[in-house]
Amino acid sequence: MRAAVLTCSDRCARGEAVDTSGPHVVERLRQAGFEVVELGVVPDDAAALGAVLRRWADEAGVDVIITTGGTGFSPRDVTPEVTLAVVDRRAPGIAELIRLEGLRKTPHACLSRGEAGLRGTTLIVNLPGSLKAVQDGMDALLPILPHAVRMIAGGDHSDAPAR
């Protein structure tokens, strides 16, 4: 399974802050058996973000793109809107699962507007930008991610854990 990680942050893109969330996602994906083939940082800019998401989904052959950052209420936080413009089909349950896991830790998790959806056969998932929120989001996402990738590729539910 091939993955890509994209951090959306003006400060990281300008070199004013160190990206800790993206590398954490990469580490967790690799531990789960994913091959991370793309890693990048873009500013909170709709055109730049959309271009990378389209290129990675359409040309890089990745199964999953995980974004970090740009999901809050700031006027520059555009990741959810760009994601919805790029995907063909929404996957609202994944975004709800991530928020639910975060809400177990802090009521501020409801302030994330992250989305998830499919562009072709690539699943795109938005995580918040803070390291703690990314850790919580990956805790929620990793148990279902391999099964989701197999389903997108045409698999069935035979590998899903029993209830």
PAZAPA-4460 file (N, C-alpha, C; in steps of 0.05 Angstrom, whole numbers, plus 32768, in hexadecimal, padded with zeros to 4 digits):
% residues 163
    n_x    n_y    n_z   ca_x   ca_y   ca_z    c_x    c_y    c_z   seq   type   mol
   8011   7FE9   8000   8000   8000   8000   8012   8019   8000     1      M     A
   800B   802B   7FEE   801B   8043   7FEA   800D   805B   7FF5     2      R     A
   801C   806C   8003   8010   8084   8010   8020   809D   800A     3      A     A
   8013   80B4   800E   8020   80CE   800C   8016   80DF   8023     4      A     A
   8027   80F1   802C   8021   8102   8043   8027   811F   803B     5      V     A
   8013   8130   8040   8016   814C   8038   800F   815E   8050     6      L     A
   8022   816F   8058   801D   8182   806D   8015   819C   8061     7      T     A
   7FFF   81A7   806B   7FF4   81C1   8061   7FF9   81D6   8077     8      C     A
   800D   81E7   8073   8014   81FA   8087   8024   8211   807B     9      S     A
   801A   8229   807E   8029   8240   8075   8044   8242   8083    10      D     A
   8045   823F   809D   805D   8242   80AC   8072   822D   80A5    11      R     A
   8069   8214   80A2   807C   81FF   809A   8086   8203   807E    12      C     A
   8075   820C   806C   807C   8210   8050   8091   8227   804E    13      A     A
   808F   823B   8060   80A2   8251   8060   80BB   824B   8070    14      R     A
   80BC   8234   807C   80D4   822D   808D   80D4   823A   80A8    15      G     A
   80BE   8245   80B1   80BC   8252   80CB   80B5   823E   80E1    16      E     A
   80AC   8227   80DA   80A5   8212   80EE   80AE   81F7   80E3    17      A     A
   80B3   81E5   80F5   80BB   81CA   80ED   80A2   81B8   80ED    18      V     A
   809F   81AA   80D7   8089   8197   80D4   808E   817E   80E5    19      D     A
   807E   817B   80FA   807F   8162   810A   8069   814F   8104    20      T     A
   8052   8159   80FA   803B   8149   80F5   803F   8136   80DD    21      S     A
   8049   8141   80C7   804E   8131   80AF   8060   8119   80B5    22      G     A
   8078   811E   80C1   808A   8108   80C7   807D   80F3   80DA    23      P     A
   806C   80FC   80EC   805E   80E9   80FD   804C   80D7   80ED    24      H     A
   803D   80E2   80DA   802C   80D2   80C9   803C   80BE   80B9    25      V     A
   8052   80C7   80AE   8064   80B6   809E   806D   809E   80AF    26      V     A
   8076   80A4   80C8   807F   808E   80D9   8069   807A   80DF    27      E     A
   8052   8084   80E6   803B   8072   80EC   8033   8062   80D4    28      R     A
   8032   806E   80BD   802B   805F   80A4   803F   8049   809F    29      L     A
   8059   804F   80A1   806D   803B   809C   806B   8024   80B0    30      R     A
   8066   802A   80CA   8062   8016   80DE   804B   8004   80D7    31      Q     A
   8037   800E   80CA   801F   7FFF   80C2   8023   7FF1   80A7    32      A     A
   803A   7FF2   809B   8040   7FE4   8083   803C   7FF3   8069    33      G     A
   8037   800D   806B   8034   801D   8053   804F   8026   8049    34      F     A
   8052   8029   802F   8069   8035   8022   8062   8052   801D    35      E     A
   8070   8064   802A   806B   8081   8026   807C   808A   800F    36      V     A
   806F   8091   7FF9   807D   8098   7FE0   807E   80B6   7FDA    37      V     A
   806E   80C5   7FE8   806F   80E2   7FE5   806C   80F0   8000    38      E     A
   807B   8105   8004   8079   8115   801D   807E   8132   8014    39      L     A
   806C   8144   801D   806F   8160   8015   8063   8173   8029    40      G     A
   8069   818C   8024   805E   81A3   8034   8054   81B8   8020    41      V     A
   803C   81C1   8023   8032   81D7   8013   8026   81ED   8026    42      V     A
   8026   8206   801C   8019   821B   802C   7FFA   8216   802C    43      P     A
   7FED   8225   803E   7FCF   8224   803E   7FC5   8233   8026    44      D     A
   7FC8   8227   800F   7FC0   8234   7FF6   7FB1   8220   7FE5    45      D     A
   7F98   8227   7FDE   7F87   8214   7FD1   7F92   8209   7FB7    46      A     A
   7F9D   821A   7FA7   7FA8   8211   7F8D   7FBF   81FE   7F90    47      A     A
   7FD2   8205   7FA2   7FE9   81F3   7FA7   7FE1   81D9   7FB2    48      A     A
   7FCF   81D9   7FC6   7FC6   81C0   7FD3   7FB7   81AF   7FBF    49      L     A
   7FA5   81BB   7FB0   7F95   81AC   7F9C   7FA7   819F   7F87    50      G     A
   7FBB   81AE   7F7E   7FCD   81A3   7F69   7FDC   818B   7F73    51      A     A
   7FE6   818C   7F8C   7FF4   8175   7F97   7FE2   815D   7F9B    52      V     A
   7FCA   8161   7FA6   7FB7   814B   7FAA   7FB0   813E   7F8F    53      L     A
   7FAA   814E   7F7B   7FA4   8143   7F61   7FBB   8133   7F55    54      R     A
   7FD3   813F   7F56   7FEA   8131   7F4A   7FF0   8117   7F59    55      R     A
   7FF0   8117   7F73   7FF6   80FE   7F82   7FE0   80E9   7F7D    56      W     A
   7FC7   80F1   7F7D   7FB1   80DE   7F79   7FB1   80D4   7F5C    57      A     A
   7FB6   80E5   7F49   7FB3   80DD   7F2C   7FCC   80D2   7F20    58      D     A
   7FE4   80D9   7F2A   7FFD   80D2   7F1D   8010   80C2   7F2E    59      E     A
   800F   80C5   7F49   8023   80B8   7F5A   801C   809B   7F62    60      A     A
   8004   8093   7F5C   7FFC   8077   7F62   7FFB   8072   7F80    61      G     A
   7FF1   8085   7F8F   7FEF   8080   7FAC   7FD3   8077   7FB3    62      V     A
   7FD1   8066   7FC7   7FB7   805D   7FD1   7FAB   8070   7FE5    63      D     A
   7FBC   807E   7FF4   7FB2   8090   8009   7FC3   80A9   8009    64      V     A
   7FB5   80C0   800C   7FC3   80D9   8012   7FB8   80E3   802C    65      I     A
   7FCA   80E8   803F   7FC2   80F4   8058   7FCD   8110   805A    66      I     A
   7FBB   8123   805E   7FC4   813F   8062   7FC3   8146   8080    67      T     A
   7FD5   8158   8088   7FD4   8162   80A3   7FD3   8180   80A1    68      T     A
   7FC2   818C   80B2   7FC0   81A9   80B3   7FAB   81B5   80A1    69      G     A
   7FA5   81CE   80A7   7F92   81DD   8096   7F75   81D5   809A    70      G     A
   7F6E   81C9   80B1   7F52   81BF   80B4   7F43   81D0   80C9    71      T     A
   7F4F   81E5   80D4   7F42   81F4   80E9   7F30   820A   80DE    72      G     A
   7F2D   821F   80EE   7F1A   8235   80E8   7F28   824E   80DE    73      F     A
   7F42   824D   80DC   7F51   8265   80D2   7F49   826A   80B5    74      S     A
   7F48   8283   80AD   7F41   8289   8091   7F53   827B   807C    75      P     A
   7F6C   8275   8084   7F7F   8268   8071   7F7C   8249   8072    76      R     A
   7F6C   823E   8084   7F68   8221   8085   7F55   8218   806F    77      D     A
   7F60   820D   8059   7F50   8207   8042   7F52   81E9   803A    78      V     A
   7F5F   81D9   804B   7F63   81BD   8043   7F48   81AE   803F    79      T     A
   7F34   81B1   8051   7F1B   81A2   804B   7F0D   81AB   8031    80      P     A
   7F0D   81C4   802C   7F00   81CE   8013   7F0E   81C3   7FFB    81      E     A
   7F29   81C4   7FFB   7F38   81BA   7FE4   7F34   819C   7FE1    82      V     A
   7F34   818E   7FF7   7F30   8171   7FF6   7F15   816A   7FE9    83      T     A
   7F00   8178   7FF2   7EE5   8173   7FE7   7EE4   817A   7FC9    84      L     A
   7EF3   818E   7FC0   7EF4   8195   7FA4   7F03   8180   7F94    85      A     A
   7F15   8172   7FA0   7F27   815F   7F92   7F1A   8142   7F91    86      V     A
   7F0C   813B   7FA6   7F02   811F   7FA7   7EEA   811B   7F96    87      V     A
   7EE6   8101   7F8E   7ECE   80F9   7F7E   7EB8   80F0   7F91    88      D     A
   7EC0   80E3   7FA7   7EAC   80D9   7FBA   7EB6   80DF   7FD6    89      R     A
   7EA4   80E8   7FE7   7EAC   80EE   8003   7EAC   80D4   8013    90      R     A
   7EBB   80D4   8029   7EBC   80BE   803C   7EB8   80CA   8058    91      A     A
   7E9F   80D3   805D   7E9B   80E2   8076   7EA0   80D2   8090    92      P     A
   7E9C   80B8   808E   7EA0   80A7   80A6   7EBD   80A8   80B0    93      G     A
   7ED0   80AB   809E   7EEC   80AC   80A6   7EF1   80C6   80B5    94      I     A
   7EE7   80DC   80AB   7EEB   80F6   80B8   7EDD   80F6   80D3    95      A     A
   7EC6   80EA   80D5   7EB7   80E8   80EE   7EC6   80D7   8102    96      E     A
   7ED2   80C1   80F9   7EE1   80B0   810B   7EF9   80BF   8117    97      L     A
   7F07   80CE   8106   7F1E   80DE   810F   7F16   80F3   8124    98      I     A
   7F00   8101   811F   7EF6   8115   8132   7EED   8107   814C    99      R     A
   7EDF   80F0   814A   7ED6   80E2   8161   7EEE   80DA   8173   100      L     A
   7F03   80D0   8167   7F1B   80C8   8177   7F27   80E1   8185   101      E     A
   7F28   80F7   8177   7F32   8110   8182   7F20   811A   8199   102      G     A
   7F06   8117   8196   7EF3   8120   81AB   7EF6   8110   81C4   103      L     A
   7F01   80F8   81C3   7F06   80E9   81DB   7F1B   80F6   81EC   104      R     A
   7F2B   8107   81E0   7F42   8114   81EE   7F3D   8131   81F4   105      K     A
   7F30   813F   81E1   7F2C   815C   81E5   7F13   8165   81D6   106      T     A
   7F03   8178   81E1   7EEC   8182   81D2   7EF5   8193   81BA   107      P     A
   7F0E   819C   81BA   7F17   81AC   81A3   7F18   819C   8189   108      H     A
   7F16   8182   818A   7F16   8172   8172   7EFF   8179   8160   109      A     A
   7EE9   8183   816B   7ED2   818A   815A   7ED8   81A3   8149   110      C     A
   7EEF   81B0   814E   7EF6   81C7   813E   7F05   81BF   8124   111      L     A
   7F0B   81A6   8121   7F17   819D   8108   7F02   8198   80F3   112      S     A
   7F06   81A2   80DB   7EF3   819F   80C5   7EFD   818B   80B1   113      R     A
   7F0F   817A   80B9   7F1B   8167   80A6   7F07   8156   8097   114      G     A
   7F0E   814F   807F   7EFD   813F   806D   7F0D   8126   8064   115      E     A
   7EFF   8114   8057   7F0B   80FD   804B   7EFB   80F5   8032   116      A     A
   7F08   80EA   801E   7EFA   80E2   8006   7F0C   80D4   7FF3   117      G     A
   7F00   80CC   7FDC   7F0F   80BD   7FC8   7F11   80CE   7FAF   118      L     A
   7F29   80CE   7FA4   7F2E   80D8   7F89   7F38   80C0   7F79   119      R     A
   7F27   80B6   7F68   7F2D   809D   7F5A   7F30   8087   7F6F   120      G     A
   7F48   807B   7F6F   7F4E   8065   7F83   7F60   806E   7F99   121      T     A
   7F62   8088   7F9D   7F73   8093   7FB3   7F61   809F   7FC8   122      T     A
   7F65   8096   7FE1   7F58   80A1   7FF8   7F67   80B9   8002   123      L     A
   7F59   80CF   8006   7F66   80E7   8011   7F59   80ED   802C   124      I     A
   7F6A   80F0   8040   7F60   80F4   805C   7F6E   810D   8067   125      V     A
   7F5E   811F   8073   7F69   8137   8080   7F6B   8132   809E   126      N     A
   7F83   8138   80A9   7F87   8139   80C6   7F8D   8156   80CE   127      L     A
   7F88   815D   80E7   7F90   8178   80F0   7FAE   817B   80F0   128      P     A
   7FB8   8192   80F7   7FD4   8197   80F5   7FE4   8192   810E   129      G     A
   7FD8   8193   8126   7FE7   818F   813E   7FF0   8172   8141   130      S     A
   8007   816E   814D   8012   8153   8150   8000   8142   8160   131      L     A
   7FF5   814C   8176   7FE3   813B   8186   7FCA   8133   8177   132      K     A
   7FBF   8146   8168   7FA7   813F   8158   7FAE   812B   8142   133      A     A
   7FC5   812D   8137   7FCE   811A   8122   7FD2   80FE   812F   134      V     A
   7FDE   80FD   8146   7FE1   80E4   8154   7FC6   80D7   8159   135      Q     A
   7FB2   80E6   8163   7F98   80DC   8168   7F8A   80D3   814E   136      D     A
   7F8E   80E3   8139   7F82   80DC   811F   7F8E   80C3   8113   137      G     A
   7FA7   80BF   8116   7FB4   80A6   810C   7FAB   808E   811C   138      M     A
   7FA7   8092   8137   7F9D   807D   8147   7F82   8073   813D   139      D     A
   7F71   8086   8135   7F57   807F   812A   7F58   8073   810E   140      A     A
   7F6A   807E   80FE   7F6B   8077   80E1   7F78   805C   80DB   141      L     A
   7F8E   8057   80E9   7F9E   8040   80E1   7F90   8025   80E3   142      L     A
   7F7E   8020   80F7   7F71   8007   80F7   7F5F   8001   80DF   143      P     A
   7F55   8016   80D3   7F42   8012   80BC   7F4F   8017   80A1   144      I     A
   7F66   8023   80A1   7F72   802C   8087   7F79   8015   8074   145      L     A
   7F87   8000   807D   7F8D   7FEA   806A   7F73   7FDE   805D   146      P     A
   7F5F   7FDA   806E   7F46   7FCF   8063   7F39   7FE2   804F   147      H     A
   7F3A   7FFC   8055   7F2F   8010   8042   7F3D   800F   8028   148      A     A
   7F58   800D   8029   7F68   800C   8010   7F60   7FF3   8000   149      V     A
   7F5E   7FDD   800D   7F56   7FC4   7FFF   7F3A   7FC7   7FF2   150      R     A
   7F28   7FD3   8001   7F0D   7FD7   7FF6   7F0D   7FE9   7FDD   151      M     A
   7F1C   7FFE   7FDE   7F1E   8011   7FC8   7F29   8002   7FAF   152      I     A
   7F3B   7FF0   7FB4   7F48   7FE0   7F9E   7F36   7FCA   7F94   153      A     A
   7F1D   7FC8   7F9F   7F0A   7FB4   7F95   7F08   7F9B   7FA7   154      G     A
   7F14   7F9B   7FBE   7F13   7F85   7FD0   7EF7   7F83   7FDD   155      G     A
   7EF4   7F6E   7FEE   7EDB   7F6B   7FFC   7EE0   7F6E   801A   156      D     A
   7ECD   7F67   802A   7ECF   7F6B   8047   7EDB   7F53   8055   157      H     A
   7EE6   7F40   8046   7EF0   7F27   8053   7F07   7F2B   8065   158      S     A
   7F16   7F42   8062   7F2C   7F46   8074   7F26   7F59   808B   159      D     A
   7F0C   7F61   808D   7F05   7F73   80A3   7F04   7F63   80BD   160      A     A
   7F0D   7F70   80D3   7F0C   7F62   80ED   7EEF   7F5C   80F5   161      P     A
   7EEC   7F45   8101   7ED1   7F3D   810B   7EC9   7F50   8122   162      A     A
   7EAF   7F54   8124   7EA5   7F65   813A   7EA6   7F56   8154   163      R     A
***
